[in-house]
Amino acid sequence: MWVVVACACTALGGCGRSAGPDAHPSPAIDLVCGQADRLFAAIPGHESAVAITGTAAPDIESRFPARSPQGGGPSERGFETTAQVAQGEKDPSAWAAAFSRYGMQGAWVRAWRSPAQLEMIYLLADHREALAFQRWAGDFSCHYANVAYSVPGVPGSIGFQIRWASGGFSDQVSFVRGPRRYLVVVPSNVAPRHPNLVVELAREANRAAG
């Protein structure tokens, strides 16, 4: 059963999503945003052009991996409105405006506490709008990142290591399939024990996306 959750990122200690409230400006904005530009430029225009239909909870449920790479089921899951998702970002008004511009209808969320990790599926108006929103989100997030990268085996993926004001960071990877943007996030306090978790999570999400 899916329920509305106020903020599933509580399971990650308030890590934020694409660039959460604790995101700290990068000292190398031009370098990181340049890396992101090159990654976006390499994504073919027809990438993931196959339409994916259906927004009902049972359909969305099937688009998430059944379990995390560590084997545990999620501790939180649910649906967030656009307003709730925007509140989890660095500049809620900018994100809310982008959600309106690209026809976002909300996001389905799963979060784990041990080890901490987050998965989100954003539903946009259509594939073109999803790709446009993905680019907008990348242009925003690169200003708070240490590095931009892609994950082998996940076509069209864009990853960022987001800096936190506290001195930590979170690794995130996102990609688009049909009208959906998939995002996975792992905070830095998990990395020493599970250094490949964000990569594994992105690949699992890609397989589940179909």
ZASEFI-649338 format. One line per field, with one value per residue: residue number from 1; residue in one letter; x negated, z, y negated of N, C-alpha, C, O in turn. Coordinates in steps of 0.1 Angstrom, whole numbers. Each point is the difference from the previous one (the first is absolute). Layout:
<sekes>
pos (NUM	...) $
code (A	...) $
npx (X	...) $
npz (Z	...) $
npy (Y	...) $
capx (X	...) $
capz (Z	...) $
capy (Y	...) $
cpx (X	...) $
cpz (Z	...) $
cpy (Y	...) $
opx (X	...) $
opz (Z	...) $
opy (Y	...) $
</sekes>
This chain:
<sekes>
pos (1	2	3	4	5	6	7	8	9	10	11	12	13	14	15	16	17	18	19	20	21	22	23	24	25	26	27	28	29	30	31	32	33	34	35	36	37	38	39	40	41	42	43	44	45	46	47	48	49	50	51	52	53	54	55	56	57	58	59	60	61	62	63	64	65	66	67	68	69	70	71	72	73	74	75	76	77	78	79	80	81	82	83	84	85	86	87	88	89	90	91	92	93	94	95	96	97	98	99	100	101	102	103	104	105	106	107	108	109	110	111	112	113	114	115	116	117	118	119	120	121	122	123	124	125	126	127	128	129	130	131	132	133	134	135	136	137	138	139	140	141	142	143	144	145	146	147	148	149	150	151	152	153	154	155	156	157	158	159	160	161	162	163	164	165	166	167	168	169	170	171	172	173	174	175	176	177	178	179	180	181	182	183	184	185	186	187	188	189	190	191	192	193	194	195	196	197	198	199	200	201	202	203	204	205	206	207	208	209	210) $
code (M	W	V	V	V	A	C	A	C	T	A	L	G	G	C	G	R	S	A	G	P	D	A	H	P	S	P	A	I	D	L	V	C	G	Q	A	D	R	L	F	A	A	I	P	G	H	E	S	A	V	A	I	T	G	T	A	A	P	D	I	E	S	R	F	P	A	R	S	P	Q	G	G	G	P	S	E	R	G	F	E	T	T	A	Q	V	A	Q	G	E	K	D	P	S	A	W	A	A	A	F	S	R	Y	G	M	Q	G	A	W	V	R	A	W	R	S	P	A	Q	L	E	M	I	Y	L	L	A	D	H	R	E	A	L	A	F	Q	R	W	A	G	D	F	S	C	H	Y	A	N	V	A	Y	S	V	P	G	V	P	G	S	I	G	F	Q	I	R	W	A	S	G	G	F	S	D	Q	V	S	F	V	R	G	P	R	R	Y	L	V	V	V	P	S	N	V	A	P	R	H	P	N	L	V	V	E	L	A	R	E	A	N	R	A	A	G) $
npx (-8	13	-20	17	-16	-1	-7	5	1	22	9	5	16	19	1	22	8	16	17	-8	17	-3	15	-18	2	7	-15	15	7	-16	-13	5	0	-21	-7	7	-12	-20	2	2	-20	-8	11	-2	-3	-13	-17	-4	-8	-12	17	-1	10	16	21	10	13	21	13	12	19	15	9	13	-20	-3	-20	-4	-12	9	13	-10	15	15	-14	-9	21	-6	18	-13	9	13	21	12	9	18	19	4	12	-17	7	6	-8	-21	-4	4	-16	-18	2	-1	-20	-8	11	-13	-3	-22	3	-10	11	-22	9	-21	6	9	-17	-11	22	-9	21	-9	22	-16	18	-11	-3	-22	3	15	21	6	4	20	17	3	9	22	11	1	16	19	7	3	20	10	-6	0	20	-11	20	-14	22	-21	4	-11	11	-17	-13	14	-22	10	-18	19	-5	-13	20	14	4	21	6	6	1	-6	18	-7	22	-5	19	-5	20	-14	6	-17	10	-22	9	-21	9	-7	18	11	-3	-2	21	6	-21	7	0	-14	-21	-8	-5	-20	-18	-3	-10	-22	-12	-4	-18	-16) $
npz (0	-17	8	8	-16	23	10	-21	-7	6	-17	-11	15	-11	-6	5	-12	-12	11	12	14	1	-16	-5	4	-21	8	-4	8	0	18	21	4	6	22	15	1	11	22	8	2	20	11	-3	-20	-10	8	-1	-20	7	-15	15	-3	1	7	-12	18	-5	-11	11	8	-17	5	16	5	-9	-11	22	-8	14	-17	6	16	-16	3	-20	5	-20	8	-18	16	-16	7	-1	-20	-7	10	-16	-8	-15	-20	21	8	8	21	18	3	12	23	10	6	19	10	13	-1	-4	22	-15	19	-4	19	-2	13	-9	-7	12	-1	-18	3	-19	4	-13	11	-18	-6	-1	-18	-15	5	-7	-22	-7	4	-14	-20	-2	-1	-21	-14	4	-9	-22	1	-3	-21	9	-1	-20	3	-9	-4	5	-21	2	-14	-10	5	17	-2	20	-2	9	-8	16	5	-1	-22	7	0	-19	5	-19	1	-18	1	-21	11	-22	7	-4	18	-11	20	-5	19	-3	20	3	10	-19	-7	19	7	-7	1	3	22	4	3	20	14	-3	9	22	7	-2	16	19	-3	1) $
npy (12	-9	-7	-12	-5	1	19	7	-21	1	10	-19	2	6	22	4	-17	-10	-12	17	4	22	0	13	-22	4	14	17	-19	-17	1	-7	-22	-7	3	-15	-19	1	-3	-21	-11	8	-16	22	-9	16	-13	22	4	17	0	-17	19	-16	-4	16	-3	8	-16	-16	7	0	-20	8	-9	21	1	-2	-17	-16	-6	-20	8	-6	-18	-6	-4	-7	-10	-6	-12	-9	-2	19	5	-12	9	16	-17	2	7	0	-19	1	8	-14	-15	7	0	-20	-8	10	-16	-12	22	0	4	14	5	-1	9	-6	17	19	-14	-16	-1	-9	5	-7	-1	-9	-8	8	-22	-5	14	-6	4	20	3	-6	14	17	-5	0	19	8	-8	11	20	-3	-10	19	-3	20	11	-1	10	15	5	7	-2	-20	14	-10	18	-6	-1	3	-13	8	-20	9	-10	18	-4	2	21	-10	22	-12	13	-11	5	-1	0	0	7	17	-11	10	4	-1	8	-9	5	-21	-7	-5	-21	-13	-6	-20	8	21	-7	-17	7	7	-16	-10	11	-2	-19	1	11	-10	-13	15) $
capx (8	-8	6	-7	-10	-4	-14	-7	-15	-4	-7	-14	-5	1	-11	4	2	-10	-9	8	-2	-14	-9	-10	-6	-13	-11	-4	13	-2	-5	11	10	-6	1	14	4	-5	8	13	-1	-2	13	7	14	10	-1	12	12	11	10	4	13	5	-4	6	-9	-6	-10	-12	-6	-8	-11	-11	-6	8	-7	-12	-12	-4	10	12	11	0	6	10	4	12	2	-1	5	-11	-4	-8	-13	-7	-5	-12	-11	-7	8	14	8	-5	5	14	2	-4	10	11	-4	-2	12	-2	12	-3	-11	1	-12	-4	-12	-5	-8	-13	-7	9	1	13	4	12	5	8	8	1	10	-3	-14	-7	0	-8	-14	-2	-2	-13	-10	2	-4	-15	-6	1	-7	-15	-6	-2	-6	-15	-3	11	-5	10	-2	0	11	13	0	5	-1	-8	-3	-6	-3	5	-7	9	-6	-6	-13	2	5	8	-1	13	1	13	1	13	7	14	4	-4	-14	-4	-11	-4	-9	-6	-8	-14	-3	2	-10	-11	4	6	-5	6	14	8	-1	9	14	3	2	12	11	0	6	14	7	4) $
capz (0	-1	8	-1	11	1	-5	2	2	14	2	-4	8	-6	-10	-12	-12	-10	7	11	8	5	-11	1	-13	-4	-3	-13	-7	-14	-3	1	-10	-13	-1	-2	-14	-9	2	-6	-15	-5	1	-13	0	0	12	8	-7	1	10	12	4	13	12	12	9	-3	-11	5	9	-8	-6	10	4	11	13	-2	-3	12	2	9	-6	4	13	-3	-14	-2	-11	4	-10	-5	11	9	-6	-1	14	3	-8	5	-3	-2	-10	-14	-4	-3	-13	-10	-1	-7	-14	-7	1	9	7	14	0	9	8	9	8	9	12	2	0	-5	-14	-5	-14	-4	-13	-3	-12	-8	-10	-11	0	-3	11	10	-3	2	14	4	-3	9	13	0	0	14	10	-2	8	14	-1	-1	-13	-8	-6	-5	5	-11	0	2	-11	3	14	5	14	6	14	5	12	11	8	12	-4	-6	-14	-4	-14	-6	-14	-6	-14	-5	-7	-3	7	14	4	12	8	11	9	11	7	1	12	-4	-10	4	2	-12	-9	-13	1	-9	-13	0	1	-13	-9	4	-4	-15	-4	4	-8	-12) $
capy (-12	-12	-11	-12	-2	-14	-2	13	-2	1	13	-3	-11	-13	-1	-7	8	-4	-9	-2	-13	-1	-1	-11	-3	6	-9	3	0	1	13	10	-2	4	14	4	-4	10	12	-2	-1	13	8	0	-6	10	9	4	-6	9	-5	8	-5	5	-8	5	5	13	-2	-6	10	9	-7	0	13	6	-1	-8	9	7	10	-3	-8	-14	-3	-10	-1	-7	-9	-14	-10	-9	-9	7	2	-13	-4	7	-5	-11	-12	6	-8	2	13	0	-6	9	11	-5	-2	13	8	11	4	5	10	12	0	10	-3	10	-6	7	-13	-11	-2	-6	1	-8	0	-12	1	-12	0	9	3	-12	-8	7	-2	-14	-2	6	-10	-12	5	1	-13	-6	8	-1	-11	5	13	2	7	5	12	9	14	10	10	-8	-10	-13	-4	-11	1	-11	1	-13	-4	-4	-10	6	6	13	0	11	4	2	3	-1	3	-1	11	-5	-12	1	-2	9	-5	7	-9	7	-10	3	8	14	3	9	14	5	-10	1	1	-9	6	11	-5	-5	11	7	-8	0	13	-1	-10	7) $
cpx (-9	7	-8	-10	-5	-14	-8	-15	-3	-8	-15	-5	1	-9	5	1	-11	-10	7	-3	-14	-10	-9	-6	-13	-10	-5	12	-3	-5	11	11	-4	1	15	5	-5	8	13	-1	-2	12	7	14	11	-1	13	12	12	10	2	13	4	-5	5	-10	-6	-10	-13	-8	-9	-12	-12	-6	7	-7	-13	-11	-5	11	12	11	0	6	11	3	13	0	-2	5	-11	-4	-9	-14	-8	-6	-13	-12	-5	8	14	7	-5	4	14	3	-4	10	13	-3	0	12	-2	13	-2	-11	3	-13	-2	-13	-3	-8	-13	-3	9	-1	14	1	13	2	8	8	2	11	-2	-15	-8	-2	-9	-15	-3	-2	-13	-12	0	-6	-15	-7	0	-10	-15	-6	-3	-7	-15	-4	12	-5	12	-3	0	11	13	0	6	-1	-9	-2	-7	-4	3	-6	11	-8	-7	-14	1	5	10	-2	14	-2	14	0	15	4	14	3	-5	-15	-3	-12	-3	-11	-6	-9	-14	-3	2	-12	-11	3	6	-4	7	15	8	-1	10	15	4	2	12	12	1	7	15	8	4	-5) $
cpz (0	9	-3	11	-1	-6	2	3	15	3	-3	8	-6	-11	-12	-12	-10	6	12	8	5	-11	1	-13	-3	-2	-14	-9	-15	-4	1	-9	-14	-2	-3	-14	-10	1	-6	-15	-6	0	-14	2	1	13	8	-6	1	11	11	5	13	12	13	9	-3	-11	5	9	-8	-6	10	1	12	13	-4	-4	13	5	9	-8	5	13	-2	-15	-1	-12	6	-10	-4	11	10	-5	0	14	4	-8	5	-2	-4	-11	-14	-4	-2	-13	-11	-1	-8	-15	-8	2	10	8	14	-1	9	6	8	7	9	11	2	-11	-6	-15	-4	-15	-2	-15	-2	-13	-7	-11	-11	0	-3	12	11	-3	2	15	6	-2	10	14	0	0	13	9	-2	8	15	0	-1	-13	-7	-7	-5	5	-12	1	3	-11	4	14	2	15	5	14	6	13	11	8	12	-3	-6	-15	-2	-15	-6	-15	-5	-14	-3	-8	-3	7	14	2	13	7	12	8	11	7	3	12	-3	-9	5	2	-13	-12	-14	0	-10	-15	-1	0	-13	-10	3	-5	-15	-5	3	-9	-13	-13) $
cpy (-12	-11	-12	-2	-15	-3	13	-2	0	12	-2	-12	-14	-2	-9	9	-4	-10	-5	-13	-2	-1	-12	-3	6	-10	1	1	1	14	11	-2	3	15	5	-3	11	13	-1	0	14	9	-2	-6	10	9	2	-6	9	-5	10	-5	6	-7	6	6	14	-1	-6	10	9	-6	-2	13	6	-2	-9	10	8	10	-4	-8	-14	-3	-11	1	-8	-10	-14	-9	-9	-9	6	3	-13	-3	8	-5	-13	-13	5	-8	3	14	1	-6	9	12	-5	-1	13	10	12	2	5	10	11	2	13	-4	11	-6	7	10	-10	-1	-5	3	-8	2	-13	2	-13	1	10	2	-13	-9	6	-3	-15	-3	6	-9	-11	4	1	-13	-7	8	-2	-11	4	13	-1	5	4	13	8	14	9	10	-7	-11	-13	-5	-12	1	-12	4	-14	-3	-5	-11	6	6	13	-2	11	3	2	3	0	4	-1	12	-4	-13	-1	-3	8	-7	9	-8	9	-10	5	9	15	4	9	15	6	-9	1	0	-9	6	12	-4	-5	11	8	-8	0	13	0	-9	6	-7) $
opx (-9	12	-11	4	-1	-2	-5	-6	-12	-7	-9	-10	-8	-5	-9	-3	-11	-12	7	-9	-4	-12	5	-3	-9	2	-9	2	7	4	2	5	8	3	2	7	8	2	5	9	3	0	4	7	11	8	7	9	11	-5	1	0	-6	-13	-2	-11	-12	-10	-11	-12	-11	-9	-10	7	5	6	-3	1	-6	-2	9	-3	-7	9	9	-9	8	-9	5	-2	-11	-12	-9	-10	-12	-11	-7	-11	5	-1	3	7	8	3	5	9	7	3	5	8	3	-1	6	6	9	-6	6	-11	10	-9	8	-6	-10	7	9	-11	10	-9	9	-9	11	-5	6	6	10	-8	-11	-10	-6	-8	-11	-8	-6	-9	-10	-7	-7	-10	-8	-7	-8	-12	-6	-1	-6	-11	11	-11	12	-11	11	3	11	-5	10	6	-10	10	-7	7	-8	-1	10	-12	-10	-7	-9	-1	2	-2	8	-9	9	-10	8	-7	8	-9	4	-8	7	-9	9	-8	8	-8	-2	-10	-4	-4	-4	-8	-1	8	-1	6	9	10	7	8	12	10	7	10	11	8	8	12	10	3) $
opz (8	-1	-5	12	-11	-7	11	4	3	9	4	-4	2	-2	-7	1	1	-3	-1	-4	2	4	3	-8	9	-5	-4	-8	-6	-11	-10	-6	-9	-11	-8	-6	-9	-10	-7	-7	-12	-5	-4	10	5	1	3	7	-3	11	-3	4	5	1	11	-5	1	0	-3	0	5	-5	-3	-2	9	11	-11	3	-2	10	0	-10	10	4	9	-8	9	-8	11	-12	5	1	5	7	3	0	9	1	9	9	-11	-8	-10	-12	-10	-7	-11	-11	-8	-9	-12	-3	-2	4	7	-11	11	-6	5	-6	5	-2	5	-2	-8	-6	7	-7	8	-8	5	-10	6	-1	-4	8	6	3	8	9	5	4	8	8	5	6	10	7	4	8	10	2	7	10	-4	-5	7	-4	2	4	-7	11	0	3	6	4	-7	7	-7	7	-1	9	-4	1	5	9	-6	-5	8	-8	7	-6	6	-7	8	-9	9	-1	8	-8	10	-7	7	-6	6	-7	0	0	8	0	-7	-3	-2	-5	-7	-10	-6	-7	-9	-7	-4	-9	-10	-5	-5	-9	-8	-2	-6	-11) $
opy (-1	-1	0	2	-6	-10	2	10	-1	0	8	-5	-8	-12	-5	12	3	2	-10	-7	-11	0	-11	9	1	-11	-8	9	9	5	7	10	4	5	8	7	4	7	9	5	2	11	-11	2	-4	9	-10	-4	-5	-2	12	-12	9	-1	-5	4	2	8	5	0	4	6	-5	10	-8	-1	-2	12	10	7	8	-6	-3	8	-1	2	0	1	-3	2	1	-3	-6	-1	1	-6	-5	6	-6	-9	1	6	1	2	7	5	1	4	8	3	1	11	10	-10	2	2	-2	-1	6	-6	8	-11	-6	10	3	0	3	-2	0	1	0	5	-10	11	7	-6	-2	-6	-7	-2	-3	-8	-5	-2	-5	-7	-3	-2	-7	-7	1	0	-8	7	-9	-3	3	0	-4	3	1	4	7	-11	-1	-10	-2	1	-7	8	-9	8	-6	0	-6	5	5	-11	9	-9	7	-5	4	-1	0	5	-2	-9	-8	4	-2	-4	4	-7	7	-7	12	7	8	12	10	8	12	-8	-10	3	5	-1	2	6	2	-1	4	5	0	0	5	2	-4	5) $
</sekes>
